[in-house]
Amino acid sequence: MPPLLVSLEALDRLPDNARVVDVRWKLGDPTAGRAMFEQSHLPGAVYVDLDTDLTAAPGKGGRHPLPDADHFAAAMSAAGIENSTWVIAYDDGGSGAPRLWWLLRHFGHTNVSLLDGGYPAWVASGRALETGRGMPPAPRAFRATPRNDDFVDLDILRKALEEGSVHLLDARAPERWRGDIEPVDRIPGRIPGSINAPSGANLRDGKFRSPAELQAYYQSLGIVDGAPIVVSCGSGVSACLDLVGLERAGIRGAQLFPGSYSGWIAHDLPVERGEP
């Protein structure tokens, strides 16, 4: 099993089977990620588009539903990733890399790490950058074998919330969780009973906080009591950063609610606003 996080120095001595993947993106601008990649990226990196490669079409499943196995396998194969490839994903703090990290594991590929600090740390170190579209990788054959124990669907989550048998985290910023503002979804608010755990709380100066700090943080939320933990956000992307944080804290078994808030309101379910 590769490390959860790798340092900049680790990229100086990568094995032949490694693939560095740029997953930068910007909420509300599906062209931004590709533009950022072409402006500058880590040498040898390949770009993966969150909105087209790591997501199915929006609808009742929310704004960023999970891709099916064939779709994801085709995207990984085109990116030069096969089942023996060590994937090192990076972004600029926008949760794209954690989304790829979670999806690879969901589809049976555990050989994946995150570049701690991502693109900003690389730039700050003064290391070289490349521009342009990059050299297209040779296609590989990726086989996707989806798990069924790392996510929950809407009906199961609703029942668990009604029973009070689950901790539901919401990784959005506090003002969105409270419903003070809502820049994307048609209704402001949150899933009733959810606990705010902003994705940015996992980081300090763009890098992940220590395991001890993250364990103390999640304990402070009152969720480390043995009950199942489910993580959501607006559409199932920034929630993956919380899942990385929980993993780093040694809190295993947390699941993703892929539809998240956008999927919840797509079914016209009730929402809460304000302080709990």
PALO-317083 format. One line per field, with one value per residue (C-alpha): residue number from 1; chain; z, y, x. Coordinates in nm, 2 decimals. Each point is the difference from the previous one (the first is absolute). Layout:
residues N
i	c(NUM, ...)
ch	c(A, ...)
z	c(Z, ...)
y	c(Y, ...)
x	c(X, ...)
end
This chain:
residues 276
i	c(1, 2, 3, 4, 5, 6, 7, 8, 9, 10, 11, 12, 13, 14, 15, 16, 17, 18, 19, 20, 21, 22, 23, 24, 25, 26, 27, 28, 29, 30, 31, 32, 33, 34, 35, 36, 37, 38, 39, 40, 41, 42, 43, 44, 45, 46, 47, 48, 49, 50, 51, 52, 53, 54, 55, 56, 57, 58, 59, 60, 61, 62, 63, 64, 65, 66, 67, 68, 69, 70, 71, 72, 73, 74, 75, 76, 77, 78, 79, 80, 81, 82, 83, 84, 85, 86, 87, 88, 89, 90, 91, 92, 93, 94, 95, 96, 97, 98, 99, 100, 101, 102, 103, 104, 105, 106, 107, 108, 109, 110, 111, 112, 113, 114, 115, 116, 117, 118, 119, 120, 121, 122, 123, 124, 125, 126, 127, 128, 129, 130, 131, 132, 133, 134, 135, 136, 137, 138, 139, 140, 141, 142, 143, 144, 145, 146, 147, 148, 149, 150, 151, 152, 153, 154, 155, 156, 157, 158, 159, 160, 161, 162, 163, 164, 165, 166, 167, 168, 169, 170, 171, 172, 173, 174, 175, 176, 177, 178, 179, 180, 181, 182, 183, 184, 185, 186, 187, 188, 189, 190, 191, 192, 193, 194, 195, 196, 197, 198, 199, 200, 201, 202, 203, 204, 205, 206, 207, 208, 209, 210, 211, 212, 213, 214, 215, 216, 217, 218, 219, 220, 221, 222, 223, 224, 225, 226, 227, 228, 229, 230, 231, 232, 233, 234, 235, 236, 237, 238, 239, 240, 241, 242, 243, 244, 245, 246, 247, 248, 249, 250, 251, 252, 253, 254, 255, 256, 257, 258, 259, 260, 261, 262, 263, 264, 265, 266, 267, 268, 269, 270, 271, 272, 273, 274, 275, 276)
ch	c(A, A, A, A, A, A, A, A, A, A, A, A, A, A, A, A, A, A, A, A, A, A, A, A, A, A, A, A, A, A, A, A, A, A, A, A, A, A, A, A, A, A, A, A, A, A, A, A, A, A, A, A, A, A, A, A, A, A, A, A, A, A, A, A, A, A, A, A, A, A, A, A, A, A, A, A, A, A, A, A, A, A, A, A, A, A, A, A, A, A, A, A, A, A, A, A, A, A, A, A, A, A, A, A, A, A, A, A, A, A, A, A, A, A, A, A, A, A, A, A, A, A, A, A, A, A, A, A, A, A, A, A, A, A, A, A, A, A, A, A, A, A, A, A, A, A, A, A, A, A, A, A, A, A, A, A, A, A, A, A, A, A, A, A, A, A, A, A, A, A, A, A, A, A, A, A, A, A, A, A, A, A, A, A, A, A, A, A, A, A, A, A, A, A, A, A, A, A, A, A, A, A, A, A, A, A, A, A, A, A, A, A, A, A, A, A, A, A, A, A, A, A, A, A, A, A, A, A, A, A, A, A, A, A, A, A, A, A, A, A, A, A, A, A, A, A, A, A, A, A, A, A, A, A, A, A, A, A, A, A, A, A, A, A, A, A, A, A, A, A, A, A, A, A, A, A)
z	c(0.00, -0.10, 0.24, 0.03, -0.06, -0.18, 0.02, -0.28, 0.04, -0.07, -0.35, -0.07, 0.01, -0.13, -0.13, -0.36, 0.08, 0.16, -0.17, 0.13, -0.06, 0.00, 0.13, 0.04, -0.06, 0.09, 0.12, -0.26, -0.27, -0.18, -0.23, 0.28, 0.08, -0.35, -0.04, 0.32, -0.11, -0.33, 0.16, 0.22, 0.17, 0.16, -0.26, -0.15, 0.16, -0.18, 0.04, 0.11, -0.02, 0.31, -0.18, -0.29, 0.12, 0.37, -0.02, -0.17, -0.14, 0.26, 0.10, 0.29, 0.12, 0.05, -0.18, -0.01, 0.01, 0.00, -0.34, -0.08, -0.03, -0.37, -0.02, 0.28, -0.15, -0.34, 0.16, 0.20, -0.31, -0.21, 0.28, -0.03, 0.32, 0.04, 0.31, 0.09, -0.03, 0.31, -0.04, 0.18, -0.03, 0.06, -0.02, 0.15, 0.30, -0.20, 0.10, -0.35, 0.11, 0.30, -0.23, -0.23, 0.30, 0.13, -0.35, -0.06, 0.33, -0.07, -0.33, 0.16, -0.06, 0.34, -0.15, 0.03, 0.20, 0.03, -0.05, 0.33, -0.07, -0.36, -0.28, 0.23, 0.20, -0.32, -0.13, 0.34, -0.01, -0.32, -0.19, -0.38, -0.17, -0.34, -0.22, -0.28, -0.04, 0.09, -0.17, -0.03, 0.20, -0.17, 0.07, 0.26, 0.10, 0.33, 0.15, 0.24, 0.27, 0.21, 0.37, 0.17, 0.35, -0.02, -0.09, 0.10, -0.22, 0.08, 0.14, 0.24, 0.12, 0.06, 0.21, 0.20, 0.07, 0.11, 0.24, 0.12, -0.07, -0.22, 0.02, -0.32, -0.07, -0.24, -0.14, -0.14, 0.14, 0.32, -0.18, -0.26, 0.27, 0.19, -0.32, 0.03, -0.36, -0.29, -0.31, -0.19, 0.11, -0.04, 0.37, 0.29, 0.31, 0.11, 0.05, 0.33, 0.28, -0.19, 0.19, -0.16, -0.07, -0.25, -0.23, 0.05, 0.37, -0.10, -0.13, 0.13, -0.25, -0.28, 0.16, 0.20, 0.38, 0.20, 0.08, 0.37, -0.09, -0.23, 0.25, 0.26, -0.25, -0.09, 0.36, 0.08, -0.24, 0.21, -0.27, 0.12, 0.20, -0.22, -0.20, -0.38, -0.15, -0.33, -0.18, -0.24, -0.14, -0.29, -0.26, 0.13, -0.08, 0.29, 0.23, -0.13, 0.18, 0.33, -0.09, -0.04, 0.33, 0.18, -0.16, 0.11, 0.35, 0.01, 0.00, -0.24, -0.18, -0.07, -0.31, -0.27, -0.07, -0.37, -0.08, 0.31, 0.04, -0.37, -0.02, 0.32, -0.13, -0.35, 0.17, 0.17, 0.35, 0.30, 0.09, 0.31, 0.03, 0.26, 0.31, 0.13)
y	c(0.00, 0.34, 0.29, 0.21, 0.32, 0.05, 0.29, 0.21, -0.19, -0.33, 0.12, 0.04, -0.38, -0.16, -0.36, -0.07, -0.11, 0.34, 0.25, 0.35, 0.13, 0.36, 0.03, 0.37, 0.14, 0.30, -0.02, 0.15, 0.02, -0.34, 0.15, 0.13, -0.32, -0.06, 0.37, -0.02, -0.32, 0.15, 0.32, -0.21, -0.34, -0.24, -0.15, -0.32, 0.04, -0.11, 0.19, -0.16, 0.20, -0.02, 0.11, -0.25, -0.28, -0.03, 0.07, -0.12, 0.23, 0.22, -0.08, -0.17, -0.13, 0.36, 0.23, -0.25, -0.35, -0.29, -0.12, -0.36, -0.26, 0.01, 0.38, 0.02, -0.29, 0.17, 0.33, -0.16, -0.21, 0.32, 0.16, -0.27, -0.18, -0.37, -0.21, -0.02, 0.38, 0.20, 0.31, 0.33, 0.25, 0.37, 0.32, 0.35, -0.06, -0.04, -0.37, -0.14, -0.22, -0.15, -0.07, -0.20, -0.17, -0.11, -0.11, -0.21, -0.18, -0.04, -0.17, -0.24, 0.19, 0.06, 0.10, 0.38, 0.29, 0.37, 0.26, 0.19, 0.37, -0.07, 0.25, 0.30, -0.18, -0.10, 0.36, 0.13, -0.23, 0.15, -0.33, 0.00, 0.01, -0.10, 0.18, -0.11, -0.31, -0.24, -0.32, -0.23, -0.32, -0.34, -0.14, -0.29, -0.25, 0.09, -0.24, 0.15, -0.22, 0.21, -0.04, 0.01, 0.08, 0.35, 0.20, 0.03, 0.07, 0.25, -0.24, -0.17, 0.34, 0.13, -0.30, 0.02, 0.37, -0.06, -0.27, 0.22, -0.28, 0.19, 0.30, 0.20, 0.26, 0.29, 0.12, 0.33, 0.34, 0.09, 0.28, -0.25, -0.26, 0.26, 0.11, 0.36, -0.02, -0.25, 0.08, -0.32, -0.20, 0.13, -0.02, 0.11, -0.21, -0.34, -0.36, -0.01, -0.14, 0.05, 0.12, 0.26, -0.12, 0.25, -0.17, 0.28, -0.10, -0.30, 0.23, 0.25, 0.22, -0.23, -0.32, -0.26, 0.04, -0.27, -0.32, 0.09, 0.35, -0.15, -0.27, 0.27, 0.20, -0.28, -0.10, 0.36, -0.04, -0.29, -0.26, -0.24, -0.22, -0.31, 0.11, 0.01, 0.31, 0.13, 0.31, 0.23, 0.35, 0.18, -0.27, -0.27, 0.17, 0.20, -0.28, -0.21, 0.23, -0.07, -0.37, 0.04, 0.19, -0.28, -0.26, 0.20, 0.02, -0.38, 0.01, -0.28, -0.09, 0.34, 0.00, 0.25, 0.12, 0.05, 0.22, 0.22, 0.31, 0.05, -0.36, 0.05, 0.31, -0.16, -0.22, 0.30, -0.12, 0.23, 0.22, 0.19, 0.35, 0.21, -0.13, -0.34)
x	c(0.00, 0.15, 0.01, -0.31, 0.20, 0.33, 0.25, 0.14, 0.33, -0.17, -0.08, 0.37, 0.05, -0.32, 0.00, -0.08, -0.36, -0.09, -0.24, -0.04, -0.35, -0.12, -0.36, -0.04, -0.35, -0.22, -0.36, -0.23, 0.26, 0.05, 0.27, 0.22, 0.19, 0.12, 0.10, 0.20, 0.18, 0.10, 0.12, 0.24, 0.01, 0.25, 0.24, -0.14, -0.34, -0.32, -0.32, -0.33, -0.32, -0.21, -0.32, 0.03, 0.23, -0.09, -0.37, -0.32, -0.27, -0.17, -0.36, -0.18, 0.34, 0.12, 0.24, 0.30, -0.14, 0.24, 0.11, -0.08, 0.28, 0.04, 0.01, 0.26, 0.21, 0.01, 0.11, 0.28, 0.11, 0.02, 0.21, 0.25, -0.10, -0.03, -0.05, 0.37, 0.05, 0.09, -0.22, 0.11, -0.28, 0.03, -0.21, 0.01, -0.22, -0.32, -0.07, 0.05, 0.29, -0.19, -0.29, 0.23, 0.16, -0.34, -0.13, 0.31, -0.04, -0.37, 0.08, 0.25, 0.32, 0.18, 0.34, -0.07, 0.14, -0.04, 0.27, -0.01, -0.02, -0.08, 0.07, 0.06, 0.27, 0.17, 0.00, 0.12, 0.29, 0.13, -0.01, -0.04, -0.34, -0.12, -0.25, -0.23, -0.22, 0.28, 0.10, -0.30, 0.07, -0.01, -0.34, -0.02, -0.26, -0.16, -0.25, -0.25, -0.15, -0.24, -0.04, -0.34, 0.10, 0.16, -0.31, -0.37, -0.30, -0.27, -0.26, 0.24, 0.13, -0.35, -0.09, 0.32, -0.06, -0.35, 0.12, 0.29, 0.24, 0.25, 0.23, -0.04, 0.28, -0.04, 0.33, -0.13, 0.10, -0.19, -0.20, -0.13, -0.07, -0.21, -0.17, 0.12, 0.11, -0.03, 0.20, -0.08, -0.30, -0.36, -0.09, 0.23, 0.03, 0.11, -0.11, -0.18, 0.22, 0.33, 0.31, 0.22, 0.36, 0.14, 0.25, 0.25, 0.03, 0.21, 0.27, 0.25, 0.19, -0.13, 0.14, -0.18, 0.01, 0.17, -0.18, -0.02, -0.15, -0.25, -0.10, -0.06, -0.20, -0.23, -0.04, -0.10, -0.29, -0.14, 0.01, 0.26, -0.23, -0.03, -0.31, 0.03, 0.14, -0.12, 0.15, -0.18, 0.04, -0.17, 0.06, 0.23, 0.34, 0.12, -0.14, 0.29, 0.25, -0.17, 0.03, 0.37, 0.02, -0.19, 0.23, 0.31, -0.15, -0.03, -0.38, -0.09, -0.31, -0.16, -0.22, -0.09, -0.35, 0.06, -0.31, 0.07, -0.21, -0.07, -0.13, -0.21, -0.18, -0.04, -0.26, -0.16, 0.08, -0.02, 0.30, 0.12, 0.14, 0.17, 0.18, -0.10)
end
